[in-house]
Amino acid sequence: MKFDCSVDEEYDRGLLAAQAALEEGKLVVLPTDTVYGLAADAFSPRAVQNLLDAKGRGRSMPPPVLIGSPTTLDALAIDIPTWLRSTVEALWPGPLTIICRQQPSLTWDLGETHNTVAVRMPADKRALALLKQTGPLAVSSANTTGLPAAQTVEEAQEMLGGRVAVYLDGGPTASDMPSTILDATGTTPRILRQGAIALDVLHAFNNTIEPA
């Protein structure tokens, strides 16, 4: 099913359909502030495996987790340094993914995470509306491995087809630039993927961050 998010009635029906699909362990494609994302219930191992299978990706590349509020970070991660809290306070919602140590009480299975979790709060009102209904979602770029991430819902449909239950059409994305991925789990933080947030912006919060 595809829903046009530019039409209020379709948008509302699309959010309800997406929430229902995710609760059933199915996959949803949604717009974000970067590229289109492929979403699954982060707390359903079967749904996460479905996401990895749809992308043709192994467990060694676990998906990030999108959240609808900065306060959710503490429910997912531990040992968050003060500088990183200042960073996300300034740059979330936005295209910054941070890798932290995960809460040991979490019972999910995102893949071979080595007790870490990659977290982001996207700056997209449609994504945030869904996240506020569902809670944290495992979300990877909407594409099959080796192909460019979808910038339109049609591109996502071409690659993922019937493996996705609900497509939320938010129109073309503004950019093909992915989020910057910042690993904060080591002694020295480092960028794993340079994206929309530049290194000099991050250096304003911690000038020891190493480039990709």
TACORJO-V770695 format. One record per residue. RES is the residue in one small letter. PSI is psi in radians with two decimals (NA if undefined). OMEGA is omega in whole degrees, -180 to 180 (999 if undefined). D_CENTER is the distance of its C-alpha to the mean C-alpha in whole Angstrom. Layout:
res=<RES,RES>
psi=<PSI,PSI>
omega=<OMEGA,OMEGA>
d_center=<D_CENTER,D_CENTER>
This chain:
res=<m,k,f,d,c,s,v,d,e,e,y,d,r,g,l,l,a,a,q,a,a,l,e,e,g,k,l,v,v,l,p,t,d,t,v,y,g,l,a,a,d,a,f,s,p,r,a,v,q,n,l,l,d,a,k,g,r,g,r,s,m,p,p,p,v,l,i,g,s,p,t,t,l,d,a,l,a,i,d,i,p,t,w,l,r,s,t,v,e,a,l,w,p,g,p,l,t,i,i,c,r,q,q,p,s,l,t,w,d,l,g,e,t,h,n,t,v,a,v,r,m,p,a,d,k,r,a,l,a,l,l,k,q,t,g,p,l,a,v,s,s,a,n,t,t,g,l,p,a,a,q,t,v,e,e,a,q,e,m,l,g,g,r,v,a,v,y,l,d,g,g,p,t,a,s,d,m,p,s,t,i,l,d,a,t,g,t,t,p,r,i,l,r,q,g,a,i,a,l,d,v,l,h,a,f,n,n,t,i,e,p,a>
psi=<2.40,2.41,2.36,1.92,-0.14,-0.17,2.05,-0.83,-0.73,-0.68,-0.83,-0.75,-0.62,-0.72,-0.74,-0.73,-0.68,-0.76,-0.78,-0.74,-0.77,-0.67,-0.41,0.09,0.26,3.03,2.62,2.42,2.30,2.66,2.59,-3.06,-0.09,-1.76,3.09,2.54,2.64,2.04,2.58,2.77,2.02,-0.40,0.15,1.83,-0.63,-0.73,-0.73,-0.70,-0.65,-0.70,-0.84,-0.72,-0.72,-0.61,-0.26,0.66,2.54,3.02,-0.22,-0.13,1.26,2.59,2.66,2.97,2.20,2.48,2.76,-0.09,2.48,-0.51,-0.35,-0.36,-0.72,-0.35,-0.32,-0.44,2.75,2.99,0.84,1.97,2.76,-0.72,-0.59,-0.63,-0.72,-0.63,-0.88,-0.52,-0.63,-0.58,-0.11,2.50,2.54,-3.12,0.93,2.10,2.24,2.43,2.13,2.99,2.35,2.71,2.20,-0.32,-0.21,2.40,0.19,3.03,1.67,-0.10,-2.73,1.39,-0.26,0.72,0.53,2.93,2.39,2.16,2.49,2.58,1.92,2.61,1.11,2.12,-0.53,-0.76,-0.75,-0.64,-0.73,-0.75,-0.59,-0.39,-0.58,-0.43,-3.00,2.43,2.45,2.10,2.14,2.95,2.53,1.48,2.88,2.58,2.29,-0.25,2.71,2.59,2.49,2.32,-0.12,2.77,-0.52,-0.69,-0.70,-0.75,-0.67,-0.65,-0.63,-0.43,-2.32,-0.03,-0.21,2.31,-0.68,2.31,2.16,1.99,1.90,0.27,3.09,2.51,2.72,-0.41,2.80,0.17,2.16,3.08,2.66,2.35,2.11,2.08,1.97,0.34,-0.31,3.13,-0.71,2.06,2.60,2.66,2.19,-0.52,2.12,2.25,-2.38,-0.42,2.06,2.74,-0.70,-0.49,-0.77,-0.56,-0.33,-0.36,-0.52,1.87,0.11,-0.05,2.26,2.53,2.93,NA>
omega=<177,-179,180,-176,178,178,-171,-177,178,179,179,179,180,178,179,179,179,179,-180,180,-179,179,178,179,-179,-175,180,171,-177,175,172,179,175,176,177,-179,174,-170,175,174,-176,-176,176,180,180,179,178,178,176,178,180,180,-179,180,-173,-174,179,-178,179,178,-176,-179,171,178,175,-180,-176,-178,178,-178,179,-178,-177,177,-176,-171,177,176,-180,-177,-177,-178,-180,175,178,-180,-178,177,-178,-169,174,-4,-179,-173,176,175,179,177,-178,170,-177,176,-178,-179,-178,-177,-179,177,-179,-175,-177,-175,-176,177,174,176,176,-171,176,171,-175,177,178,-173,-180,177,-179,178,179,-179,179,176,-171,-168,-175,179,169,-175,174,179,-176,178,169,-174,179,179,-180,177,-177,173,173,179,179,176,178,180,-179,-178,-170,173,-175,176,180,-177,-175,174,175,-175,178,-178,-179,176,-177,-175,173,-178,179,175,171,178,-178,179,-178,-176,-177,178,177,180,-179,177,177,177,176,-179,-171,178,-176,-179,-177,175,180,179,177,-180,178,-175,176,-180,-178,-180,178,999>
d_center=<21,20,20,21,19,22,24,24,26,23,20,21,22,19,17,19,19,16,16,19,17,14,17,19,17,16,13,12,11,10,11,8,10,10,10,10,7,8,8,10,11,10,14,16,16,18,15,13,16,16,12,14,17,16,14,17,16,17,16,17,13,11,7,5,5,4,8,10,13,14,16,14,13,17,16,14,15,19,21,19,22,23,22,18,19,20,18,15,18,18,15,13,12,11,10,10,8,11,12,14,17,16,18,21,21,18,19,16,16,12,15,17,15,18,18,15,11,8,7,6,8,7,11,12,14,13,10,11,14,12,10,14,15,13,12,9,7,6,4,6,8,10,13,16,16,18,18,16,13,14,15,17,16,20,18,16,18,21,18,17,20,21,18,16,18,17,16,15,17,16,18,18,15,17,16,15,14,11,9,12,11,14,15,17,19,22,25,24,20,19,17,16,14,16,14,14,15,19,20,23,21,20,23,24,23,24,26,26,22,23,22,20>
